[in-house]
Amino acid sequence: MARTRAIPEGLSLTVQYASTTADLPNRQILRRWVKAAQECAAVVTLRFVDEEEGSTLNREYRGKDFPTNVLSFCYEPPPQMSGDLVLCVPVVLSEAVAQNKPAQAHFAHLVVHGMLHLQGYEHETDAAALLMENREREILARLGIPDPY
């Protein structure tokens, strides 16, 4: 019998749109994606940024002088998780085109990916990456989103 995970009680979600790009996911959709990946009580801020802010954050916190698609900042680990996810809109949109994916599906994947990072998942080893990718596939399938890999 397949096991299903109950979505934990307690989600505080703040969404910040610091990018002026149109057609960004709305708060209701973002909440659905976050809850799908949520494994513990959580306080999460999602921030959509431009390339300049994305580059600055990536440089300051990862030492890389370019914007990346998603950054995860965990302040309090599970079981009472607190953190920020920063999505660089131009990078996400560019990747979606390059990978021939709908932009909304790519945003969903990166929100799920970031949420898993906030909850302790990582992809530094092959085994950890496989675990994380399989969890992403499972969550995205429940959301009706095709395998991103």
Buried (B, 14 or more C-beta within 10 A) or exposed (E): EEEEEEEBEEBEBEBEBEBEEEEBBEEEBBBEBBBBBBBBBBBBBBBBBBBEBBBEBBEEEEEEEEBBBBBBBBEEEBEEBBBBBBBBBBBBBBBBEEEEBEBBBBBBBBBBBBBBBBBEBEBEEEEEEEBBBEBBBEBBEEBEBEEBE
